[in-house]
Amino acid sequence: MHTNKSDLTTLLDKISKNEQIEKTDIILGVRRKDVVRGRKLFCQIAVGKMGYSGAEVARFLGVSTSAVNRLAGLKELPDCSRYIK
């Protein structure tokens, strides 16, 4: 279990800035296409690349674990590599 949420905050900041979407839109569950794409990027990177559990990411975003796991399990977006060191 990760305890450092600053990694998730940093990732959220990067995705928000680079995708030109509001952080609050990602967290609040706005369903615009660009926001859903940003949330999908966030979940795929946090769960698939950074090793956070779906539950940890869900608590951070304020959404259900199943929503995070569903987004993380979809075909990986090619832009994920832009956010991984």
N, C-alpha and C positions, 0 to 999 in steps of 0.2 A: 504494500500500500504506500503510495506517495503521500508525503505530507507537505511538499513544497508547492503551494498553489501559485507562486509567482511565475512558474513555468507556464502554467495555463493562462495567466494574465498576460504574459509576454506574447504568447501565441495569439491570443485574442486581439491584442493591440496590432500585431503584424498583419493578421488577416483583415482586420477592419480597415487599416490604412491602405494596404495594397489592393484590396478588392473594392475600396471606396464605399463601404457600408458602415453604418453605425454599430458600435459594440452593443448598445442597448437593444437594437433590433435583433441581433443574434441571440442575445440572452432572453429577450421577451417572447421569442417564438413567432416573430413576424413571418408571414408566409409568402412574401414576395420572392420571385424566382432568384434574384441575386442574393438575397439574404439566406434562403434555403441552401444555395450553393456554398455560401460562406460557412454556414453551420455544418454542412457536410464535410467541407475541408477541415474544419476545426475537429470534428469527431474522428475523421479518418487519421489525422495526424496524432491527436492526443492518445487515441486508443491503439492504433496500428503501428505508429512509429515511436511514440514516447513511452508507451507501456502503461498508461493509466487504464484503470478498469472503467467499464461503461458506467458503473455506479458513481465513481469519483467525478467523471466528466458530467454526468447527469446532475449531481449535486451542485457542481460549479455553475452549470447553465440554468439550473432550475427547471429541468425537464425530466421526463421519465427515463429510466435506464433502458427500457425497450426502444425508445426513440433514438437514443444515442447508439445503441448496438445495431439498430437497423441502418442508420446512416453510415456507421463505420464499416458495416459489412457489404455495402453496395460497391459496385465497380469503382476502383480507385480513380479519383480525378488526377489528370496529368499534372496539375499545378501543385500537388502535394510536395513534389521535389523542390519547389521554390522555397519552402519553409523549413526544410530539414537541412541541418548543418552537415 
